[in-house]
Amino acid sequence: MQQTLISDKKPSHLTAQDFLAFGVNQIAYIKPVQDDNGTAYSLYAADGTLISTFDSEERAATGALHNSLAPVIVH
């Protein structure tokens, strides 16, 4: 299996910003949050940017997939 490098920098030379950029265009995190109506599910980019909030985990996952992002559920 061939490994694809995201950065040409050696791991010991990664800055905090480099580390945050890993997966930013490939991964989205789904996190349950409390709102006025109970539990909602927020979808975040890999760098922590809020993308959107949904009323179900399934809709959040669909939102990620619709935007070509791999959903990861965080509890």
Secondary structure, 3 states (H helix, E strand, C coil): CCCCCCCCCCHHHCCHHHHHHCCCCCEEEEEEEEECCEEEEEEEECCCCEEEEECCHHHHHHHHHHCCCEEEECC
